[in-house]
Amino acid sequence: MPNWFLGKIRYQQPIDDATVGTRNEEFIKQKTVTEAYLVDAVSYTDAETRLYQEIAANTPDFEITDISRMKLADVFHTEDGGDIWFKVKAMFITEDEKTGKQKKTPSLMLVNAHTPKQAYEQIEVSLKTALDPFEITDVNITKILDIFPYNEEEKRNLRPLSELVSAEPEAEAA
């Protein structure tokens, strides 16, 4: 099960202004830009490392301002879904066996779409096979620009301990 972390970065971006350079060429106007990314990581440290790996190539001189755990039931990413990420809250309705009353359990999901309506429809189609009945209560736009799911191919140069232990005696014998 993925552990999702929301990472926020901040950096300075030059402003394209026609008046810049007319009087004070050495002073370039800059604005502060804050961006949010979602990372699947094992820990806060791993999330920070992954953010630096993923973002450093495209954004020079940035700082990570915040990393927080984001409790999500699922992330639905479709190629033609759009660039906007929506946080969708669905309430699963179950019946409490002891009291016989209905119990509503919230579940947060993230989906990329062009419009809130499209996000609602995508979640509705995805949850159609759910055993419990549900109702979608909220569809909210987020500031998340991109997600970085865990990729098995990125093992980051990790090797089993057994390989390291068996390699040492051979090196000493030579």
LUMROKE-41500 format. One record per residue: residue number from 1; residue in three letters; chain; x, y, z of N, C-alpha, C in turn. Coordinates in Angstrom, 2 decimals. Last residue first. Example, Ala and Ser with C-alpha at 12.3 -4.5 7.8 and 13.67 -1.06 7.14 Angstrom:
<lumbas>
+-----+-----+---+---------+---------+---------+---------+---------+---------+---------+---------+---------+
|   k |   r | c |     n_X |     n_Y |     n_Z |    ca_X |    ca_Y |    ca_Z |     c_X |     c_Y |     c_Z |
+-----+-----+---+---------+---------+---------+---------+---------+---------+---------+---------+---------+
|   2 | ser | A |   12.85 |   -2.25 |    7.08 |   13.67 |   -1.06 |    7.14 |   12.90 |    0.03 |    7.87 |
|   1 | ala | A |   13.19 |   -5.69 |    7.80 |   12.30 |   -4.50 |    7.80 |   13.20 |   -3.30 |    7.80 |
+-----+-----+---+---------+---------+---------+---------+---------+---------+---------+---------+---------+
</lumbas>
This chain:
<lumbas>
+-----+-----+---+---------+---------+---------+---------+---------+---------+---------+---------+---------+
|   k |   r | c |     n_X |     n_Y |     n_Z |    ca_X |    ca_Y |    ca_Z |     c_X |     c_Y |     c_Z |
+-----+-----+---+---------+---------+---------+---------+---------+---------+---------+---------+---------+
| 174 | ala | A |   41.98 |  -12.87 |   -1.92 |   42.78 |  -12.52 |   -3.09 |   43.93 |  -11.68 |   -2.72 |
| 173 | ala | A |   40.58 |  -13.03 |    0.44 |   41.38 |  -14.18 |    0.02 |   42.31 |  -13.84 |   -1.11 |
| 172 | glu | A |   39.09 |  -10.69 |    0.54 |   40.19 |  -10.85 |    1.48 |   41.12 |  -11.98 |    1.06 |
| 171 | ala | A |   37.18 |  -11.16 |   -1.42 |   38.09 |  -10.03 |   -1.60 |   39.30 |  -10.17 |   -0.68 |
| 170 | glu | A |   35.77 |  -13.27 |   -0.33 |   36.48 |  -13.46 |   -1.58 |   37.51 |  -12.36 |   -1.80 |
| 169 | pro | A |   34.56 |  -12.11 |    1.93 |   35.61 |  -13.11 |    2.11 |   36.42 |  -13.36 |    0.83 |
| 168 | glu | A |   32.71 |  -10.18 |    0.59 |   33.85 |   -9.76 |    1.41 |   34.90 |  -10.84 |    1.60 |
| 167 | ala | A |   30.58 |  -11.45 |   -0.69 |   31.62 |  -10.82 |   -1.51 |   32.84 |  -10.46 |   -0.70 |
| 166 | ser | A |   28.81 |  -12.29 |    1.23 |   29.54 |  -13.33 |    0.50 |   30.67 |  -12.73 |   -0.33 |
| 165 | val | A |   27.82 |   -9.79 |    2.07 |   28.52 |  -10.65 |    3.02 |   29.34 |  -11.70 |    2.28 |
| 164 | leu | A |   26.57 |   -8.81 |   -0.24 |   27.67 |   -8.07 |    0.35 |   28.50 |   -8.96 |    1.29 |
| 163 | glu | A |   24.57 |  -10.69 |   -0.70 |   25.57 |  -10.44 |   -1.73 |   26.78 |   -9.73 |   -1.15 |
| 162 | ser | A |   23.03 |  -10.44 |    1.63 |   23.74 |  -11.70 |    1.37 |   24.80 |  -11.53 |    0.29 |
| 161 | leu | A |   21.78 |   -7.98 |    1.39 |   22.88 |   -8.10 |    2.33 |   23.70 |   -9.37 |    2.07 |
| 160 | pro | A |   20.97 |   -6.97 |   -1.96 |   20.72 |   -7.78 |   -0.76 |   21.97 |   -7.90 |    0.09 |
| 159 | arg | A |   21.30 |   -3.50 |   -2.86 |   21.62 |   -4.91 |   -3.07 |   21.31 |   -5.69 |   -1.80 |
| 158 | leu | A |   20.30 |   -0.59 |   -4.55 |   20.21 |   -1.40 |   -3.35 |   20.51 |   -2.86 |   -3.71 |
| 157 | asn | A |   20.14 |    1.45 |   -6.48 |   21.43 |    0.81 |   -6.18 |   21.41 |    0.02 |   -4.88 |
| 156 | arg | A |   17.41 |    2.14 |   -6.78 |   18.40 |    3.06 |   -6.19 |   19.64 |    2.36 |   -5.67 |
| 155 | lys | A |   15.35 |    0.95 |   -8.11 |   15.79 |    0.33 |   -6.85 |   16.91 |    1.11 |   -6.16 |
| 154 | glu | A |   13.43 |    1.72 |  -10.10 |   14.31 |    2.69 |   -9.44 |   14.92 |    2.14 |   -8.16 |
| 153 | glu | A |   11.59 |   -0.10 |  -10.92 |   12.84 |   -0.05 |  -11.67 |   13.86 |    0.87 |  -11.00 |
| 152 | glu | A |    9.32 |    0.35 |   -9.41 |   10.16 |   -0.81 |   -9.07 |   11.52 |   -0.74 |   -9.76 |
| 151 | asn | A |    8.43 |    3.46 |   -8.28 |    8.73 |    2.71 |   -9.49 |    9.69 |    1.59 |   -9.13 |
| 150 | tyr | A |    5.86 |    5.22 |   -6.71 |    7.03 |    4.37 |   -6.54 |    7.20 |    3.54 |   -7.80 |
| 149 | pro | A |    4.79 |    8.27 |   -8.38 |    4.55 |    6.98 |   -7.73 |    5.85 |    6.20 |   -7.61 |
| 148 | phe | A |    4.54 |   11.42 |   -8.20 |    5.68 |   10.55 |   -8.44 |    5.44 |    9.24 |   -7.71 |
| 147 | ile | A |    2.48 |   13.87 |   -9.76 |    2.67 |   12.81 |   -8.77 |    3.86 |   11.96 |   -9.19 |
| 146 | asp | A |    2.09 |   17.45 |  -10.01 |    2.47 |   16.15 |  -10.55 |    2.57 |   15.15 |   -9.41 |
| 145 | leu | A |    0.85 |   19.62 |   -8.79 |    1.22 |   19.72 |  -10.19 |    1.52 |   18.35 |  -10.81 |
| 144 | ile | A |   -1.71 |   20.38 |   -6.57 |   -0.70 |   19.38 |   -6.94 |   -0.43 |   19.47 |   -8.43 |
| 143 | lys | A |   -3.67 |   21.90 |   -5.56 |   -2.56 |   22.62 |   -6.18 |   -1.45 |   21.68 |   -6.61 |
| 142 | thr | A |   -6.99 |   20.66 |   -6.36 |   -5.79 |   20.75 |   -5.54 |   -4.73 |   21.57 |   -6.28 |
| 141 | ile | A |  -10.54 |   20.97 |   -6.20 |   -9.31 |   21.12 |   -6.96 |   -8.14 |   21.22 |   -5.99 |
| 140 | asn | A |  -12.85 |   18.56 |   -4.98 |  -12.10 |   19.81 |   -4.79 |  -10.84 |   19.81 |   -5.64 |
| 139 | val | A |  -15.79 |   17.21 |   -4.37 |  -14.80 |   17.20 |   -5.44 |  -14.11 |   18.56 |   -5.37 |
| 138 | asp | A |  -17.67 |   15.31 |   -2.02 |  -16.85 |   16.48 |   -2.33 |  -15.95 |   16.20 |   -3.53 |
| 137 | thr | A |  -19.26 |   12.97 |   -1.99 |  -19.74 |   14.18 |   -1.32 |  -18.96 |   15.44 |   -1.71 |
| 136 | ile | A |  -20.55 |   10.17 |   -3.41 |  -19.45 |   11.12 |   -3.56 |  -19.96 |   12.46 |   -3.01 |
| 135 | glu | A |  -21.46 |    7.26 |   -1.73 |  -21.90 |    8.53 |   -2.30 |  -20.71 |    9.47 |   -2.31 |
| 134 | phe | A |  -21.90 |    3.70 |   -1.99 |  -21.13 |    4.90 |   -1.68 |  -21.84 |    6.11 |   -2.24 |
| 133 | pro | A |  -22.22 |    0.26 |   -0.91 |  -22.73 |    1.45 |   -1.60 |  -21.94 |    2.69 |   -1.14 |
| 132 | asp | A |  -19.59 |   -2.15 |   -1.15 |  -20.45 |   -1.31 |   -0.33 |  -21.00 |   -0.15 |   -1.17 |
| 131 | leu | A |  -18.06 |   -3.21 |   -3.26 |  -19.09 |   -4.02 |   -2.62 |  -20.08 |   -3.19 |   -1.82 |
| 130 | ala | A |  -17.30 |   -1.60 |   -6.37 |  -17.18 |   -1.66 |   -4.89 |  -18.35 |   -2.45 |   -4.30 |
| 129 | thr | A |  -17.49 |   -1.16 |   -9.04 |  -17.36 |   -2.55 |   -8.61 |  -17.22 |   -2.69 |   -7.10 |
| 128 | lys | A |  -17.52 |    1.61 |   -9.25 |  -18.73 |    0.87 |   -9.62 |  -18.68 |   -0.57 |   -9.13 |
| 127 | leu | A |  -15.36 |    3.20 |   -8.89 |  -15.94 |    2.59 |   -7.69 |  -17.18 |    1.74 |   -7.98 |
| 126 | ser | A |  -14.83 |    4.13 |  -11.47 |  -13.82 |    3.32 |  -10.78 |  -14.39 |    2.58 |   -9.57 |
| 125 | val | A |  -17.10 |    5.68 |  -12.00 |  -16.83 |    4.49 |  -12.81 |  -15.85 |    3.57 |  -12.09 |
| 124 | glu | A |  -16.72 |    7.69 |  -10.05 |  -17.95 |    6.90 |  -10.06 |  -17.76 |    5.60 |  -10.85 |
| 123 | ile | A |  -14.33 |    8.80 |  -10.87 |  -14.39 |    8.10 |   -9.58 |  -15.62 |    7.21 |   -9.54 |
| 122 | gln | A |  -15.18 |    9.91 |  -13.31 |  -14.10 |    8.92 |  -13.29 |  -14.11 |    8.13 |  -11.99 |
| 121 | glu | A |  -17.16 |   11.74 |  -12.48 |  -17.53 |   10.60 |  -13.32 |  -16.45 |    9.51 |  -13.30 |
| 120 | tyr | A |  -15.59 |   13.60 |  -11.05 |  -16.70 |   12.90 |  -10.40 |  -17.05 |   11.63 |  -11.18 |
| 119 | ala | A |  -13.95 |   14.52 |  -13.11 |  -13.35 |   13.84 |  -11.96 |  -14.41 |   13.02 |  -11.23 |
| 118 | gln | A |  -15.86 |   15.77 |  -14.74 |  -15.12 |   14.62 |  -15.27 |  -14.46 |   13.83 |  -14.12 |
| 117 | lys | A |  -16.62 |   17.81 |  -12.98 |  -17.61 |   16.83 |  -13.44 |  -16.93 |   15.58 |  -13.97 |
| 116 | pro | A |  -14.29 |   19.34 |  -12.75 |  -14.80 |   18.61 |  -11.59 |  -15.82 |   17.53 |  -11.98 |
| 115 | thr | A |  -12.18 |   18.75 |  -15.67 |  -13.23 |   19.48 |  -14.96 |  -13.65 |   18.69 |  -13.71 |
| 114 | his | A |  -10.04 |   17.16 |  -16.42 |  -10.12 |   18.52 |  -16.95 |  -11.10 |   19.37 |  -16.15 |
| 113 | ala | A |   -8.16 |   15.21 |  -14.00 |   -9.26 |   15.43 |  -14.94 |   -9.20 |   16.87 |  -15.43 |
| 112 | asn | A |   -6.90 |   12.80 |  -11.77 |   -6.61 |   13.89 |  -12.68 |   -7.73 |   13.98 |  -13.72 |
| 111 | val | A |   -7.65 |   12.19 |   -8.34 |   -7.87 |   11.85 |   -9.75 |   -7.50 |   13.07 |  -10.61 |
| 110 | leu | A |   -7.57 |   10.69 |   -5.18 |   -7.04 |   11.74 |   -6.04 |   -7.20 |   11.29 |   -7.48 |
| 109 | met | A |   -9.72 |   10.18 |   -2.35 |   -9.04 |    9.72 |   -3.55 |   -8.56 |   10.92 |   -4.36 |
| 108 | leu | A |  -10.72 |    9.27 |    0.89 |  -10.21 |   10.31 |    0.00 |   -9.44 |    9.68 |   -1.15 |
| 107 | ser | A |  -13.58 |    8.28 |    2.56 |  -12.42 |    7.79 |    1.82 |  -12.00 |    8.88 |    0.84 |
| 106 | pro | A |  -15.56 |    7.82 |    5.52 |  -15.01 |    8.65 |    4.45 |  -13.76 |    8.02 |    3.82 |
| 105 | thr | A |  -18.29 |    5.84 |    6.20 |  -16.84 |    5.89 |    6.34 |  -16.26 |    6.72 |    5.20 |
| 104 | lys | A |  -21.23 |    5.71 |    7.96 |  -20.58 |    6.29 |    6.78 |  -19.09 |    6.44 |    7.07 |
| 103 | lys | A |  -23.56 |    3.32 |    8.89 |  -22.30 |    3.95 |    9.26 |  -21.65 |    4.45 |    7.97 |
| 102 | gln | A |  -26.86 |    2.81 |    9.97 |  -25.94 |    3.02 |    8.87 |  -24.71 |    3.77 |    9.38 |
| 101 | lys | A |  -27.62 |    0.46 |   12.62 |  -27.63 |    1.79 |   12.02 |  -26.62 |    1.86 |   10.88 |
| 100 | gly | A |  -27.47 |   -1.85 |   14.02 |  -28.35 |   -1.83 |   12.86 |  -28.43 |   -0.48 |   12.18 |
|  99 | thr | A |  -25.78 |   -2.37 |   16.13 |  -26.86 |   -1.41 |   16.34 |  -27.87 |   -1.39 |   15.19 |
|  98 | lys | A |  -24.15 |   -4.51 |   15.15 |  -24.63 |   -4.47 |   16.53 |  -25.86 |   -3.58 |   16.69 |
|  97 | glu | A |  -23.50 |   -4.00 |   12.47 |  -24.20 |   -5.24 |   12.82 |  -24.79 |   -5.20 |   14.23 |
|  96 | asp | A |  -23.96 |   -1.14 |   10.62 |  -23.36 |   -1.64 |   11.84 |  -24.17 |   -2.85 |   12.32 |
|  95 | glu | A |  -23.61 |   -1.05 |    7.20 |  -24.57 |   -1.18 |    8.29 |  -23.86 |   -1.80 |    9.49 |
|  94 | thr | A |  -22.05 |    1.52 |    5.25 |  -22.14 |    0.15 |    5.75 |  -23.15 |    0.13 |    6.90 |
|  93 | ile | A |  -21.08 |    3.49 |    2.67 |  -22.18 |    3.28 |    3.60 |  -22.24 |    1.80 |    3.97 |
|  92 | phe | A |  -18.47 |    5.69 |    2.11 |  -18.94 |    4.31 |    1.96 |  -19.95 |    4.03 |    3.06 |
|  91 | met | A |  -18.13 |    8.69 |    0.58 |  -18.59 |    8.10 |    1.84 |  -19.12 |    6.69 |    1.54 |
|  90 | ala | A |  -15.40 |   10.29 |   -0.94 |  -16.54 |    9.38 |   -1.08 |  -16.86 |    8.80 |    0.29 |
|  89 | lys | A |  -13.89 |   13.07 |   -2.20 |  -14.26 |   12.41 |   -0.95 |  -15.52 |   11.58 |   -1.21 |
|  88 | val | A |  -11.17 |   13.85 |   -4.22 |  -12.56 |   13.43 |   -4.19 |  -12.82 |   12.68 |   -2.89 |
|  87 | lys | A |   -9.19 |   16.28 |   -5.51 |   -9.34 |   15.42 |   -4.34 |  -10.83 |   15.14 |   -4.19 |
|  86 | phe | A |   -7.74 |   16.51 |   -8.74 |   -8.89 |   16.75 |   -7.86 |   -8.86 |   15.77 |   -6.70 |
|  85 | trp | A |   -5.39 |   18.09 |  -10.76 |   -5.65 |   17.00 |   -9.82 |   -6.77 |   17.42 |   -8.87 |
|  84 | ile | A |   -5.05 |   18.79 |  -14.18 |   -5.55 |   19.25 |  -12.89 |   -5.86 |   18.03 |  -12.02 |
|  83 | asp | A |   -4.46 |   17.85 |  -16.67 |   -3.34 |   18.27 |  -15.82 |   -3.78 |   18.69 |  -14.42 |
|  82 | gly | A |   -6.09 |   14.89 |  -18.02 |   -5.89 |   16.31 |  -17.81 |   -4.76 |   16.58 |  -16.83 |
|  81 | gly | A |   -6.55 |   12.25 |  -18.89 |   -7.37 |   12.83 |  -17.84 |   -7.21 |   14.32 |  -17.63 |
|  80 | asp | A |   -5.24 |   10.58 |  -20.55 |   -5.99 |   11.65 |  -21.18 |   -6.87 |   12.40 |  -20.17 |
|  79 | glu | A |   -4.08 |    8.82 |  -18.65 |   -3.24 |    9.58 |  -19.58 |   -3.97 |   10.76 |  -20.20 |
|  78 | thr | A |   -5.09 |    8.87 |  -15.26 |   -5.37 |    8.48 |  -16.63 |   -4.58 |    9.39 |  -17.56 |
|  77 | his | A |   -4.83 |    7.77 |  -12.05 |   -4.14 |    8.57 |  -13.05 |   -4.49 |    8.02 |  -14.43 |
|  76 | phe | A |   -5.99 |    7.79 |   -8.90 |   -6.39 |    7.37 |  -10.24 |   -5.74 |    8.31 |  -11.25 |
|  75 | val | A |   -5.12 |    6.59 |   -5.84 |   -4.81 |    7.64 |   -6.80 |   -5.12 |    7.09 |   -8.18 |
|  74 | asp | A |   -6.76 |    5.93 |   -2.68 |   -6.28 |    5.54 |   -4.00 |   -5.97 |    6.78 |   -4.83 |
|  73 | ala | A |   -6.94 |    6.90 |   -0.12 |   -7.33 |    5.51 |   -0.35 |   -6.78 |    5.04 |   -1.68 |
|  72 | leu | A |   -4.56 |    8.90 |    1.54 |   -5.38 |    8.68 |    0.36 |   -5.71 |    7.20 |    0.24 |
|  71 | lys | A |   -3.25 |   11.14 |    3.57 |   -3.95 |    9.87 |    3.65 |   -4.92 |    9.75 |    2.48 |
|  70 | met | A |   -0.17 |   12.45 |    3.37 |   -1.51 |   12.64 |    2.83 |   -2.19 |   11.28 |    2.79 |
|  69 | arg | A |    2.27 |   13.99 |    5.38 |    1.63 |   12.74 |    4.94 |    0.22 |   13.06 |    4.47 |
|  68 | ser | A |    4.31 |   16.65 |    4.17 |    3.30 |   16.13 |    5.08 |    2.67 |   14.87 |    4.49 |
|  67 | ile | A |    6.79 |   18.97 |    3.99 |    6.46 |   17.60 |    3.60 |    5.47 |   17.09 |    4.64 |
|  66 | asp | A |    7.86 |   22.15 |    2.90 |    6.97 |   21.35 |    3.72 |    6.82 |   19.96 |    3.13 |
|  65 | thr | A |    9.83 |   23.34 |    1.37 |    9.31 |   24.09 |    2.51 |    8.44 |   23.24 |    3.42 |
|  64 | ile | A |   12.74 |   22.88 |   -0.29 |   11.55 |   22.16 |    0.14 |   11.06 |   22.84 |    1.41 |
|  63 | glu | A |   13.89 |   25.21 |   -2.70 |   13.96 |   24.67 |   -1.35 |   12.65 |   23.96 |   -1.04 |
|  62 | phe | A |   15.90 |   25.54 |   -5.67 |   14.63 |   25.49 |   -4.97 |   14.86 |   24.97 |   -3.56 |
|  61 | asp | A |   17.84 |   25.82 |   -7.91 |   17.79 |   26.65 |   -6.69 |   16.41 |   26.68 |   -6.04 |
|  60 | pro | A |   16.08 |   24.83 |  -10.90 |   17.30 |   25.11 |  -10.13 |   17.01 |   25.96 |   -8.90 |
|  59 | thr | A |   14.12 |   22.44 |  -12.07 |   13.99 |   23.65 |  -11.27 |   15.27 |   23.89 |  -10.47 |
|  58 | asn | A |   14.64 |   20.06 |  -13.44 |   13.85 |   21.11 |  -14.10 |   13.82 |   22.44 |  -13.36 |
|  57 | ala | A |   16.20 |   18.46 |  -11.78 |   16.54 |   18.57 |  -13.20 |   15.84 |   19.74 |  -13.88 |
|  56 | ala | A |   14.96 |   18.47 |   -9.25 |   16.22 |   19.19 |   -9.45 |   16.58 |   19.38 |  -10.92 |
|  55 | ile | A |   12.75 |   16.80 |   -9.05 |   12.54 |   18.21 |   -9.38 |   13.83 |   18.94 |   -9.73 |
|  54 | glu | A |   13.55 |   14.17 |   -8.44 |   12.59 |   14.41 |   -9.51 |   12.56 |   15.87 |   -9.97 |
|  53 | gln | A |   15.40 |   14.39 |   -6.30 |   15.74 |   13.66 |   -7.53 |   14.83 |   14.06 |   -8.69 |
|  52 | tyr | A |   13.95 |   15.83 |   -4.37 |   15.18 |   16.40 |   -4.91 |   15.55 |   15.71 |   -6.22 |
|  51 | leu | A |   11.89 |   13.95 |   -3.92 |   11.58 |   15.28 |   -4.44 |   12.82 |   15.93 |   -5.05 |
|  50 | arg | A |   13.36 |   11.82 |   -2.86 |   12.68 |   11.65 |   -4.16 |   12.31 |   13.00 |   -4.76 |
|  49 | thr | A |   14.18 |   12.97 |   -0.43 |   15.16 |   12.51 |   -1.41 |   14.54 |   12.41 |   -2.79 |
|  48 | glu | A |   11.69 |   13.38 |    0.82 |   12.57 |   14.51 |    0.54 |   13.59 |   14.15 |   -0.54 |
|  47 | ala | A |   10.84 |   10.72 |    1.02 |   10.05 |   11.68 |    0.25 |   10.90 |   12.89 |   -0.13 |
|  46 | asp | A |   12.77 |    9.70 |    2.76 |   12.68 |    9.17 |    1.40 |   11.89 |   10.12 |    0.50 |
|  45 | thr | A |   12.07 |   11.18 |    5.02 |   13.40 |   11.32 |    4.44 |   13.42 |   10.83 |    3.00 |
|  44 | tyr | A |    9.51 |   10.24 |    5.54 |    9.70 |   11.65 |    5.22 |   11.05 |   11.87 |    4.54 |
|  43 | ser | A |    9.26 |    7.02 |    3.87 |    9.36 |    7.88 |    5.04 |    9.48 |    9.33 |    4.58 |
|  42 | val | A |    8.63 |    5.82 |    1.46 |    8.60 |    5.00 |    2.67 |    8.55 |    5.88 |    3.92 |
|  41 | ala | A |    6.44 |    7.39 |   -0.99 |    7.73 |    7.15 |   -0.34 |    7.53 |    6.35 |    0.94 |
|  40 | asp | A |    5.15 |    9.03 |   -3.59 |    4.98 |    7.76 |   -2.89 |    6.34 |    7.40 |   -2.31 |
|  39 | val | A |    4.30 |   12.45 |   -3.63 |    5.35 |   11.45 |   -3.75 |    4.96 |   10.20 |   -2.97 |
|  38 | leu | A |    3.09 |   15.29 |   -5.22 |    2.73 |   14.12 |   -4.42 |    3.74 |   13.02 |   -4.70 |
|  37 | tyr | A |    3.81 |   18.78 |   -4.95 |    3.96 |   17.50 |   -5.63 |    3.60 |   16.38 |   -4.67 |
|  36 | ala | A |    3.36 |   22.26 |   -5.46 |    3.10 |   21.07 |   -4.65 |    3.20 |   19.82 |   -5.51 |
|  35 | glu | A |    5.11 |   25.41 |   -5.38 |    4.50 |   24.30 |   -6.10 |    4.34 |   23.11 |   -5.17 |
|  34 | thr | A |    5.48 |   28.87 |   -5.46 |    5.32 |   27.71 |   -4.60 |    4.58 |   26.63 |   -5.39 |
|  33 | val | A |    7.63 |   31.47 |   -6.33 |    6.69 |   30.47 |   -6.82 |    6.68 |   29.31 |   -5.84 |
|  32 | thr | A |    8.20 |   34.88 |   -6.19 |    8.33 |   33.62 |   -5.47 |    7.23 |   32.68 |   -5.94 |
|  31 | lys | A |    9.67 |   36.75 |   -8.84 |    8.53 |   36.42 |   -7.99 |    8.78 |   35.07 |   -7.35 |
|  30 | gln | A |   11.88 |   39.43 |   -9.65 |   11.61 |   38.01 |   -9.46 |   10.36 |   37.85 |   -8.61 |
|  29 | lys | A |   13.59 |   41.67 |  -11.73 |   12.42 |   41.41 |  -10.90 |   12.17 |   39.91 |  -10.84 |
|  28 | ile | A |   16.96 |   42.36 |  -11.51 |   15.93 |   41.62 |  -12.25 |   14.79 |   41.34 |  -11.30 |
|  27 | phe | A |   19.28 |   44.73 |  -11.66 |   18.18 |   44.30 |  -10.81 |   17.10 |   43.64 |  -11.66 |
|  26 | glu | A |   20.99 |   45.51 |  -13.66 |   21.51 |   44.55 |  -12.69 |   20.42 |   44.03 |  -11.75 |
|  25 | glu | A |   19.63 |   47.42 |  -15.11 |   19.80 |   46.10 |  -15.71 |   20.29 |   45.07 |  -14.70 |
|  24 | asn | A |   17.65 |   49.81 |  -14.57 |   18.55 |   49.05 |  -13.70 |   18.69 |   47.62 |  -14.23 |
|  23 | arg | A |   16.25 |   50.80 |  -16.86 |   17.03 |   51.67 |  -15.98 |   18.06 |   50.90 |  -15.18 |
|  22 | thr | A |   15.48 |   48.62 |  -18.49 |   15.57 |   49.96 |  -19.05 |   16.43 |   50.87 |  -18.19 |
|  21 | gly | A |   15.20 |   46.21 |  -17.23 |   16.40 |   46.42 |  -18.02 |   16.51 |   47.82 |  -18.60 |
|  20 | val | A |   11.75 |   45.90 |  -17.46 |   12.96 |   45.42 |  -16.81 |   14.14 |   45.64 |  -17.76 |
|  19 | thr | A |    9.56 |   46.53 |  -18.92 |   10.29 |   47.65 |  -18.32 |   11.58 |   47.20 |  -17.64 |
|  18 | ala | A |    8.45 |   44.14 |  -19.71 |    9.03 |   44.99 |  -20.75 |    9.85 |   46.12 |  -20.16 |
|  17 | asp | A |    9.11 |   41.20 |  -17.95 |    8.48 |   42.51 |  -17.92 |    9.19 |   43.40 |  -18.94 |
|  16 | asp | A |    8.97 |   38.24 |  -16.62 |    9.14 |   38.80 |  -17.96 |    8.37 |   40.11 |  -18.02 |
|  15 | ile | A |   10.59 |   37.61 |  -13.64 |    9.35 |   38.10 |  -14.24 |    9.69 |   38.67 |  -15.61 |
|  14 | pro | A |   12.24 |   34.62 |  -12.53 |   12.29 |   35.97 |  -13.11 |   10.95 |   36.34 |  -13.75 |
|  13 | gln | A |   11.48 |   32.98 |   -9.53 |   11.36 |   32.93 |  -10.98 |   11.40 |   34.36 |  -11.51 |
|  12 | gln | A |   12.57 |   31.10 |   -6.78 |   12.44 |   32.43 |   -7.38 |   12.42 |   32.29 |   -8.89 |
|  11 | tyr | A |   10.70 |   28.54 |   -5.00 |   11.85 |   29.04 |   -5.74 |   11.54 |   30.41 |   -6.32 |
|  10 | arg | A |    9.63 |   25.85 |   -3.00 |    9.57 |   27.28 |   -3.28 |   10.85 |   27.67 |   -4.00 |
|   9 | ile | A |    7.49 |   22.96 |   -2.60 |    8.78 |   23.59 |   -2.88 |    8.55 |   25.07 |   -3.17 |
|   8 | lys | A |    5.99 |   20.43 |   -0.72 |    5.87 |   21.77 |   -1.28 |    7.27 |   22.36 |   -1.44 |
|   7 | gly | A |    4.64 |   17.18 |   -0.89 |    5.83 |   18.02 |   -0.75 |    5.63 |   19.36 |   -1.42 |
|   6 | leu | A |    2.83 |   14.79 |    0.60 |    2.66 |   16.02 |   -0.16 |    3.86 |   16.91 |    0.14 |
|   5 | phe | A |    3.06 |   11.32 |    0.30 |    3.54 |   12.51 |    0.98 |    3.36 |   13.70 |    0.05 |
|   4 | trp | A |    1.62 |    8.13 |    0.70 |    1.70 |    9.36 |   -0.08 |    2.11 |   10.53 |    0.80 |
|   3 | asn | A |    2.42 |    4.93 |    0.53 |    2.42 |    6.01 |    1.51 |    2.62 |    7.30 |    0.73 |
|   2 | pro | A |    0.63 |    2.16 |   -0.91 |    1.48 |    3.34 |   -1.02 |    1.32 |    4.29 |    0.18 |
|   1 | met | A |    0.83 |   -1.18 |    0.00 |    0.00 |    0.00 |    0.00 |    0.88 |    1.25 |    0.00 |
+-----+-----+---+---------+---------+---------+---------+---------+---------+---------+---------+---------+
</lumbas>
